[in-house]
Each structure stands twice: as C-alpha cells, then as structure tokens.
Amino acid sequence: MSLVSNLFLKLLKNIAFNMIHKANAYRIFQAFWVYFLVLNIAELNLNIPFLHVSVILFIKYTPFVIAAFVLIPFREFTGIFKDRVFLFKIIPLFVLIVIAFISSNYAQFPETAFSTSRRMAFYTCILIICVSASRYFEEAPDFFIRTFIYSNVLVILGSFLDFYVPQFHVLLVDSFGRPETYHSTMSIGSEKIMRPMGFLTDSNLTAFSIAISLGLLLVNYKNFGRIFRYSFFALGSYIFGMLVSRASLLVCILTVIVFFSFKIVEKKEIYIFTVLFVFFQLITPQTYVRIASFFDKSRFKSEVSYGRLTIWEASFGLFKENMVIGAGPGNFFEVSQQRIRDVLLSQNPNINLDNPFLKSYHKIDRVNPHNIFLVMLSETGLMGFSVFLALIGLLIYIYIKERKYISLLFLLNIIFVSSLSNFAPHYKFYLIICIVYFIASNKDMKISSVSSEANQ
C-alpha cells in the first residue's frame, strides 16, 4: 500500500513540475494555506459515518499536506535539515514528541494521550512544510505574516457576531464546537455578560491571537494601508476589551512600551494605536466589570482561592506521582475535576462543591493546567520538561546572538501568556500561532518589502 502511495505521489510531482510554473505553484500553495488557516479558525464539526473525530481531523487537512508535497520539491524538505540553526531548534521538538508517545503508552487515559501526541506530531509536520515553503518560495515568509494578520479579521468578526447576533452564537455552539455561554462570562450584579470568543473555543486564546496580530501589524505598519490599519486597531481593540484577558493585555502594553522606547515604530503610529486601543476598550461593559473586580475583595479572594493557584497545585500533585515520564499528554484534563476537588477540600473541608442551589457553591470544570511549564511537568515528567526548557533556552540564545530582539520580545510574550493560559499547548490554533511565529522570527517578525499600494 505504501509503495502504491509513493508511486502515486511521484507521479503527481512529475506532472506538477512539468506543467506548473513555480509562480503558479506558489499561488496554488497560497490558496491551500488559506484553506488550512481558515479551517483551524472556523473548525466546522463534520458528521461523517464510520469515521472517528480524530480521523476527520486528518482528512480535512489532507488537501493542504498533499498540495505541499506535490508543489514543493523534495530537496527543499531535506535541505532545511542541513541548516544547523534549524536543526538546533527542531531536534528538541522531535525529542519532546518521542517522549510524549512514550508517556502515552503508560497513561491512565491512553486514547487522550495518543490523540494529543499525534496532534503535536502532525503540527510539527505542518511546521516543516511551512519552513520548506519559506525556503522554496522567496515571498512565503511575508505571506505567512500577512495571512495571519488578515485571518484575525475573521477572528474579530466572529467575536463581534457572537456577542451581537444570538442566532450566530447558536450556530457556533451547534456547528463549530463552541462551548455554551456560561464557560466564559462576567457578572454585573445578577446579569451575566459574555466574553465573545467567536470561532475559537477559548476567550483567552481569541484575545491572545488578536494581541499577536496587533503587534505584528504595528511593527509592519508601513506594509498596510491606513484604512485597514486603523480599522483593525479600532475593532480589534473593541473585541479585545470585550474579552478582558489580563495576560494578553499586559503583552500589548509591554510590546507598545518596547516599540516606543527603542523606536521600533514611529511615535505617531504608536500614539494613534494607543489612543484607539484605550478608547475602544473603555467603551465595552466587560472592561468596566474587570476594573470593578480589582476593587472587589471578595471576588479577588475567590479567584485566589479557587482559581489558577488551585489548578496549579492539582497539576503539580499529578506530577509528583509521575515524576519521570509524566501522566501522559492531555491526561490532567481527564482527571482535573477530582484533583481540583481534592485540593479544595484539603484547604477547606466545609466548602460547597455539591449543592448548586446555595450561593457559596463552586462549580468545578475539567481544565488544562493553565501553565505550559506545569503541562510539561505533569504530562511528560522531568524528561519532557527538561527538553522543553532546553528548547526555550536555545531559542533565547539564538535570538540574542543574532540580535533578533523583536523575535525575542514575541517569544517572551508567548511564554508569559502560555504560563497563565488554559489553551497552551493543546489547542490547534495556538499551535498555528507558534508556527507563524517560528517562520516570522527568522526575519525578526518583519515583512521584507513595502508595497507602493500600502503606502498610498
């Protein structure tokens, strides 16, 4: 079967190279990348008889993978491994995936572990495809940056419709795997206000994606027209205010301060962005609720007692029971309810975790560890954690040595948000963000050329 597949693939390659000019191949690749990117944002639930969901995942992404292997010469895939810097970056990732599969073999929930490990391996393949495309098509790195920024228009529009059009919210829940409203709301008295995550399945991931795109647009502002830039700044900031993600907000503030202090972006553009960013956030009701929460001692105490600190303690407890190889990728999510319950009861035996009709009731949902370092510790043990630290340390060293300080800033932003988030590294679109970052970091997050149309 594999022989037939290889022969078929070689036949497709021969046809492609004989009939498709490189410029046309690049256009076709662009179309398939946009297809892949949109699928990762608006992930339509498909009901195909006799097929498991994990199989559907690969079926709907297969056209992009096939197109890449047909359109890009094989020498480009092998050529990237001759680049020592790329090897230093990718080898720890390969080792981490191997550790993930070994850990999956001993996991309490092996199906979840293997599914998560396969996802890691699959998106590593996507990374290799994108790096190879960047090597073969000279304009591809710029294209990846641009399409990520443009794709966040879909992210922003989805969140806007999610909040203002109830029928669209129902469509998201029914057809795009979105959780119900109660998973991400804020309270004003007895009223619940949604944090509209749109197509993505986590409000903080939506905010993080918008934050990264705002940073990329700001550092490359000369490559985009004024109308698009200022519209994106305004509407993106408005949705960002509705999402009230504190970690992503700090990332935006830090990015603006660095850009201003080191004159990476012209002061005029920084001033315009800052005014739009602050104003459009302040007119959202969610922002007022978040500001009010800073002065609410009871809410602060509840968040400290039953929030991330509790989740982190539960996650670290799982690590202590599986110190060498971990509990298996994704397995903390499976056991998190009971683990968090045990931590809360050990702190306060009288806490109400069972009666939802009392005001003191605390609902426990299944969650990820809310910290990428604890993910590595609890799910891949000291082996995976050590490799992960080595990878981060290596990236920091390379960016400092090559004086790619904007790339270093974005890396620190990703690490910071990932240390406080529920989505890292399990969500597919988070992995897409990391892939785009990896490609863009080779050019210090900058688009190469300024088009004359964008300057008009």
C-alpha positions as CSV (number, residue, x, y, z in Angstrom):
1,M,0.0,0.0,0.0
2,S,2.8,2.4,0.9
3,L,4.6,1.5,-2.4
4,V,1.5,2.4,-4.4
5,S,1.1,5.7,-2.4
6,N,4.8,6.6,-3.1
7,L,4.4,5.9,-6.8
8,F,1.2,7.9,-6.9
9,L,2.9,10.8,-5.1
10,K,5.9,10.7,-7.5
11,L,3.5,10.7,-10.5
12,L,1.8,13.8,-9.1
13,K,5.1,15.5,-8.6
14,N,6.3,14.8,-12.1
15,I,3.0,16.1,-13.5
16,A,3.2,19.2,-11.3
17,F,6.8,20.1,-12.1
18,N,6.3,19.6,-15.8
19,M,3.0,21.6,-16.0
20,I,3.1,24.1,-13.2
21,H,5.4,27.0,-13.3
22,K,7.0,28.0,-9.9
23,A,5.0,31.2,-9.8
24,N,1.8,29.3,-10.4
25,A,2.8,26.7,-7.8
26,Y,3.2,29.4,-5.3
27,R,-0.3,30.8,-6.0
28,I,-1.7,27.3,-5.5
29,F,0.2,26.8,-2.3
30,Q,-1.1,30.2,-1.1
31,A,-4.7,29.1,-1.7
32,F,-4.2,25.8,0.2
33,W,-2.5,27.6,3.1
34,V,-5.5,30.0,3.4
35,Y,-7.8,26.9,3.3
36,F,-5.8,25.3,6.1
37,L,-5.7,28.5,8.2
38,V,-9.4,29.1,7.9
39,L,-10.2,25.5,8.9
40,N,-8.1,26.0,12.0
41,I,-10.1,29.1,13.0
42,A,-13.6,28.1,11.9
43,E,-13.5,24.4,12.7
44,L,-16.8,23.1,11.3
45,N,-17.9,19.9,13.0
46,L,-18.3,17.2,10.4
47,N,-20.6,14.2,10.9
48,I,-19.2,11.5,8.6
49,P,-20.5,8.0,9.2
50,F,-18.0,5.3,10.4
51,L,-15.2,7.9,11.0
52,H,-13.8,8.9,14.4
53,V,-13.3,12.6,15.1
54,S,-9.5,12.2,15.2
55,V,-9.6,10.6,11.7
56,I,-11.7,13.5,10.4
57,L,-9.1,15.9,11.7
58,F,-6.5,14.5,9.3
59,I,-9.0,14.1,6.4
60,K,-10.0,17.7,6.2
61,Y,-6.3,18.9,6.5
62,T,-5.0,16.4,3.9
63,P,-5.5,18.6,0.8
64,F,-3.0,21.1,2.2
65,V,-0.4,18.4,3.1
66,I,-0.8,16.7,-0.3
67,A,-0.6,20.1,-2.2
68,A,2.6,21.0,-0.2
69,F,4.4,17.7,-1.1
70,V,3.3,18.0,-4.7
71,L,4.2,21.7,-5.2
72,I,7.5,21.8,-3.2
73,P,10.5,19.8,-4.5
74,F,11.6,17.1,-2.1
75,R,15.1,18.6,-1.9
76,E,13.6,21.6,-0.1
77,F,12.3,19.3,2.7
78,T,15.7,17.6,3.1
79,G,17.6,20.9,2.6
80,I,16.2,22.5,5.7
81,F,17.8,19.8,7.8
82,K,21.2,21.0,6.5
83,D,20.7,24.3,8.3
84,R,22.4,24.0,11.7
85,V,20.2,26.7,13.3
86,F,17.0,25.0,12.2
87,L,18.4,21.6,13.4
88,F,19.1,23.1,16.9
89,K,15.5,24.3,17.0
90,I,13.8,21.2,15.7
91,I,15.7,18.4,17.3
92,P,14.4,19.2,20.9
93,L,10.9,19.3,19.4
94,F,11.3,15.8,17.9
95,V,12.7,14.5,21.2
96,L,9.7,16.0,23.0
97,I,7.3,14.3,20.7
98,V,9.1,10.9,21.2
99,I,8.8,11.4,25.0
100,A,5.1,12.3,24.6
101,F,4.4,9.0,22.7
102,I,6.4,7.0,25.3
103,S,4.4,8.7,28.1
104,S,1.2,8.0,26.3
105,N,1.9,4.3,26.4
106,Y,1.8,4.4,30.2
107,A,-1.1,6.9,30.6
108,Q,-4.2,6.3,32.5
109,F,-6.2,7.6,29.5
110,P,-4.1,6.4,26.6
111,E,-6.6,7.4,23.9
112,T,-6.4,11.0,25.0
113,A,-2.6,10.9,25.4
114,F,-2.0,9.3,21.9
115,S,-4.5,11.8,20.3
116,T,-2.7,14.7,21.9
117,S,0.7,13.3,20.9
118,R,-0.5,12.7,17.3
119,R,-1.7,16.3,17.1
120,M,1.8,17.5,18.3
121,A,3.4,15.4,15.6
122,F,1.0,16.5,12.9
123,Y,1.6,20.2,13.6
124,T,5.3,19.6,13.7
125,C,4.9,18.3,10.1
126,I,3.0,21.4,9.2
127,L,5.9,23.4,10.7
128,I,8.4,21.5,8.5
129,I,6.1,22.2,5.4
130,C,6.0,25.9,6.2
131,V,9.7,26.2,6.7
132,S,10.3,24.3,3.4
133,A,7.8,26.6,1.6
134,S,9.7,29.6,3.0
135,R,12.9,28.2,1.6
136,Y,11.5,27.4,-1.8
137,F,9.1,30.4,-2.3
138,E,11.0,33.6,-1.5
139,E,7.9,35.6,-0.7
140,A,6.3,32.9,1.5
141,P,7.5,34.3,4.9
142,D,5.9,37.6,4.2
143,F,2.8,35.8,3.1
144,F,2.5,33.8,6.3
145,I,2.7,37.0,8.3
146,R,0.2,38.8,6.2
147,T,-2.3,36.0,6.1
148,F,-2.1,35.6,9.9
149,I,-3.0,39.3,10.3
150,Y,-5.8,39.1,7.8
151,S,-7.1,35.9,9.3
152,N,-7.6,37.7,12.6
153,V,-10.3,39.8,10.8
154,L,-12.3,36.6,10.7
155,V,-11.4,36.0,14.4
156,I,-12.6,39.6,15.3
157,L,-15.7,39.4,13.1
158,G,-16.7,36.1,14.6
159,S,-16.4,37.5,18.2
160,F,-18.4,40.6,17.1
161,L,-21.3,38.5,15.7
162,D,-21.0,36.1,18.6
163,F,-22.0,38.9,21.0
164,Y,-24.5,40.9,19.0
165,V,-26.3,38.2,16.9
166,P,-27.8,35.5,19.1
167,Q,-28.5,33.3,16.1
168,F,-24.8,33.3,15.2
169,H,-23.9,32.3,18.7
170,V,-26.3,29.3,18.4
171,L,-24.7,28.4,15.1
172,L,-21.2,28.5,16.7
173,V,-22.4,26.2,19.5
174,D,-24.2,23.8,17.2
175,S,-21.7,23.6,14.3
176,F,-18.3,24.9,15.4
177,G,-17.6,23.1,18.7
178,R,-18.1,26.2,20.8
179,P,-18.9,25.7,24.5
180,E,-22.0,27.3,25.9
181,T,-22.0,30.9,27.1
182,Y,-21.5,30.0,30.8
183,H,-18.0,28.9,30.1
184,S,-16.8,32.5,29.7
185,T,-19.0,35.2,31.3
186,M,-18.6,38.1,33.6
187,S,-21.2,39.3,36.2
188,I,-22.7,42.7,36.7
189,G,-25.0,42.1,39.7
190,S,-27.2,39.3,38.7
191,E,-26.6,39.8,34.9
192,K,-24.2,37.6,33.0
193,I,-22.2,39.2,30.2
194,M,-20.5,37.1,27.6
195,R,-16.8,37.2,26.7
196,P,-17.3,36.5,23.0
197,M,-14.7,34.1,21.8
198,G,-16.2,33.8,18.3
199,F,-15.0,30.8,16.3
200,L,-12.2,29.9,18.7
201,T,-13.1,27.7,21.7
202,D,-11.4,29.8,24.3
203,S,-11.8,33.5,25.0
204,N,-8.3,34.0,26.2
205,L,-7.0,32.3,23.0
206,T,-9.0,34.7,21.0
207,A,-7.5,37.6,22.9
208,F,-4.0,36.2,22.5
209,S,-4.4,35.8,18.8
210,I,-5.7,39.4,18.4
211,A,-2.8,40.6,20.6
212,I,-0.2,38.9,18.5
213,S,-1.8,40.2,15.3
214,L,-1.9,43.8,16.7
215,G,1.8,43.5,17.5
216,L,2.7,42.2,14.0
217,L,0.6,44.9,12.3
218,L,2.2,47.6,14.4
219,V,5.8,46.5,13.6
220,N,4.9,46.2,9.9
221,Y,2.5,49.2,9.7
222,K,4.2,50.6,6.6
223,N,3.2,47.5,4.7
224,F,-0.6,48.1,5.2
225,G,-2.9,50.9,4.2
226,R,-4.1,53.4,6.7
227,I,-7.7,52.5,6.4
228,F,-7.0,48.8,7.1
229,R,-4.6,49.6,10.0
230,Y,-6.8,52.0,11.8
231,S,-9.9,49.9,11.3
232,F,-8.1,46.8,12.6
233,F,-6.7,48.7,15.6
234,A,-10.2,50.1,16.5
235,L,-12.3,47.0,16.0
236,G,-9.6,44.7,17.3
237,S,-9.2,46.8,20.4
238,Y,-13.0,46.8,20.9
239,I,-13.2,43.0,20.8
240,F,-10.1,42.8,22.9
241,G,-11.8,44.9,25.6
242,M,-14.8,42.5,25.5
243,L,-12.5,39.5,26.1
244,V,-10.7,41.2,29.1
245,S,-7.7,38.9,29.1
246,R,-5.3,40.3,31.6
247,A,-2.3,38.3,30.3
248,S,-2.8,39.4,26.7
249,L,-3.4,43.0,27.9
250,L,0.0,43.0,29.6
251,V,1.5,41.6,26.4
252,C,0.1,44.5,24.4
253,I,1.3,47.1,27.0
254,L,4.8,45.6,27.1
255,T,5.0,45.5,23.3
256,V,4.0,49.1,22.9
257,I,6.4,50.3,25.6
258,V,9.3,48.4,23.9
259,F,8.4,49.6,20.4
260,F,8.2,53.2,21.7
261,S,11.4,53.1,23.9
262,F,13.6,51.5,21.2
263,K,12.0,53.5,18.3
264,I,11.0,50.3,16.5
265,V,7.8,52.0,15.3
266,E,7.3,55.7,14.6
267,K,5.9,57.7,17.6
268,K,3.0,59.0,15.6
269,E,1.8,55.4,14.8
270,I,2.3,54.4,18.5
271,Y,0.2,57.4,19.6
272,I,-2.6,56.6,17.2
273,F,-2.6,53.0,18.2
274,T,-2.6,53.7,21.9
275,V,-5.5,56.2,21.6
276,L,-7.6,53.7,19.6
277,F,-6.6,50.8,21.9
278,V,-7.5,52.6,25.1
279,F,-10.7,54.3,23.9
280,F,-12.3,51.3,22.2
281,Q,-11.6,49.0,25.2
282,L,-13.1,51.5,27.6
283,I,-16.5,51.6,25.9
284,T,-17.1,47.9,26.4
285,P,-19.1,46.8,29.5
286,Q,-16.7,43.9,30.1
287,T,-13.9,46.3,30.7
288,Y,-15.9,48.1,33.5
289,V,-16.6,44.8,35.1
290,R,-12.9,43.9,35.1
291,I,-11.9,47.3,36.5
292,A,-14.6,46.9,39.3
293,S,-13.3,43.5,40.1
294,F,-9.9,45.0,41.1
295,F,-11.7,46.7,44.0
296,D,-13.9,43.8,44.9
297,K,-12.1,42.0,47.8
298,S,-14.4,39.0,47.9
299,R,-14.0,38.4,44.1
300,F,-10.3,38.7,44.4
301,K,-10.2,36.3,47.4
302,S,-12.4,33.8,45.5
303,E,-10.2,33.9,42.4
304,V,-7.1,33.3,44.5
305,S,-8.7,30.5,46.5
306,Y,-10.4,28.7,43.6
307,G,-8.6,29.9,40.5
308,R,-5.2,29.2,38.9
309,L,-3.4,28.6,42.2
310,T,-5.6,25.7,42.9
311,I,-5.3,24.3,39.4
312,W,-1.5,24.6,39.6
313,E,-1.4,22.8,42.9
314,A,-3.5,20.0,41.5
315,S,-1.3,19.8,38.4
316,F,1.9,19.7,40.5
317,G,0.3,17.0,42.6
318,L,-0.1,14.9,39.5
319,F,3.5,15.5,38.5
320,K,4.7,14.2,41.9
321,E,3.0,10.9,41.2
322,N,4.5,10.6,37.7
323,M,7.9,12.4,38.0
324,V,10.0,10.7,35.4
325,I,7.7,10.3,32.3
326,G,4.6,12.1,33.3
327,A,0.9,11.2,33.3
328,G,0.6,11.4,29.5
329,P,-0.3,14.3,27.2
330,G,-3.8,15.7,27.9
331,N,-4.3,13.5,30.9
332,F,-4.5,16.2,33.5
333,F,-7.7,17.4,31.8
334,E,-9.3,14.0,32.3
335,V,-8.6,13.8,36.0
336,S,-8.7,17.6,36.8
337,Q,-12.2,17.7,38.3
338,Q,-11.3,15.2,41.0
339,R,-7.8,16.6,41.5
340,I,-9.0,20.1,42.0
341,R,-11.8,18.9,44.3
342,D,-9.3,17.1,46.5
343,V,-7.1,20.2,46.7
344,L,-10.1,22.4,47.6
345,L,-11.4,20.0,50.3
346,S,-7.9,19.8,51.8
347,Q,-7.9,23.5,52.2
348,N,-11.5,23.9,53.4
349,P,-13.4,20.7,54.3
350,N,-16.7,22.7,54.6
351,I,-16.5,24.2,51.0
352,N,-19.7,23.7,49.0
353,L,-18.9,21.7,45.8
354,D,-22.1,19.7,45.5
355,N,-25.1,22.0,46.1
356,P,-25.6,24.5,43.2
357,F,-28.6,26.0,44.8
358,L,-26.6,27.7,47.5
359,K,-24.7,31.0,46.9
360,S,-21.5,29.5,48.2
361,Y,-21.4,26.8,45.5
362,H,-18.2,26.4,43.5
363,K,-18.5,24.6,40.2
364,I,-15.5,22.6,39.0
365,D,-15.0,22.1,35.3
366,R,-12.4,19.9,33.6
367,V,-9.4,22.1,32.7
368,N,-5.9,22.0,31.5
369,P,-3.1,23.1,33.9
370,H,-3.2,26.8,32.9
371,N,0.5,26.8,32.7
372,I,2.7,25.4,29.9
373,F,5.5,24.5,32.3
374,L,3.2,22.6,34.5
375,V,1.8,20.9,31.4
376,M,5.2,19.6,30.6
377,L,5.9,18.6,34.2
378,S,2.6,16.8,34.9
379,E,2.1,15.2,31.4
380,T,5.7,14.5,30.2
381,G,7.6,14.4,33.5
382,L,11.1,15.6,34.1
383,M,12.2,14.2,30.8
384,G,9.8,16.3,28.7
385,F,10.2,19.3,31.0
386,S,14.0,19.3,30.6
387,V,13.8,19.1,26.9
388,F,11.2,21.9,26.8
389,L,13.4,24.2,28.9
390,A,16.3,23.4,26.7
391,L,14.3,24.4,23.6
392,I,13.3,27.7,25.2
393,G,16.8,28.5,26.4
394,L,18.2,27.7,22.9
395,L,15.7,30.0,21.2
396,I,16.5,32.8,23.6
397,Y,20.3,32.3,23.0
398,I,19.8,32.3,19.2
399,Y,17.7,35.4,19.1
400,I,20.2,37.3,21.3
401,K,23.2,36.1,19.3
402,E,21.5,37.1,16.0
403,R,20.2,40.3,17.5
404,K,16.6,39.5,16.7
405,Y,15.2,41.4,19.6
406,I,11.7,41.7,18.3
407,S,11.6,38.0,17.9
408,L,12.8,37.7,21.5
409,L,10.1,40.0,22.7
410,F,7.4,38.0,20.9
411,L,8.9,34.8,22.3
412,L,8.7,36.2,25.9
413,N,5.1,37.3,25.2
414,I,4.2,33.8,24.1
415,I,5.9,32.2,27.1
416,F,4.2,34.7,29.5
417,V,0.7,34.1,28.2
418,S,1.3,30.4,27.9
419,S,2.2,30.4,31.6
420,L,-1.3,31.6,32.5
421,S,-3.5,30.0,29.9
422,N,-5.7,27.0,29.6
423,F,-5.1,26.6,25.9
424,A,-1.3,26.2,25.7
425,P,-0.2,23.9,24.1
426,H,-3.3,21.8,23.5
427,Y,-5.4,24.0,21.1
428,K,-4.8,23.7,17.4
429,F,-4.9,27.4,16.7
430,Y,-2.4,28.1,19.4
431,L,0.0,25.7,17.5
432,I,-0.7,27.7,14.3
433,I,0.3,30.9,16.2
434,C,3.5,29.2,17.2
435,I,4.2,28.1,13.6
436,V,3.6,31.6,12.2
437,Y,5.9,32.9,14.9
438,F,8.6,30.4,14.1
439,I,8.6,31.5,10.4
440,A,8.4,35.2,11.2
441,S,11.1,35.0,13.8
442,N,13.7,34.2,11.0
443,K,13.1,37.7,9.7
444,D,12.7,39.3,13.1
445,M,8.9,39.5,12.7
446,K,9.2,41.9,9.7
447,I,7.8,41.8,6.2
448,S,10.6,42.3,3.7
449,S,9.3,44.9,1.3
450,V,7.0,47.8,1.4
451,S,4.5,47.8,-1.4
452,S,3.7,51.1,-3.1
453,E,-0.1,50.4,-2.8
454,A,0.1,50.1,1.0
455,N,1.8,53.5,1.3
456,Q,-0.9,55.3,-0.5
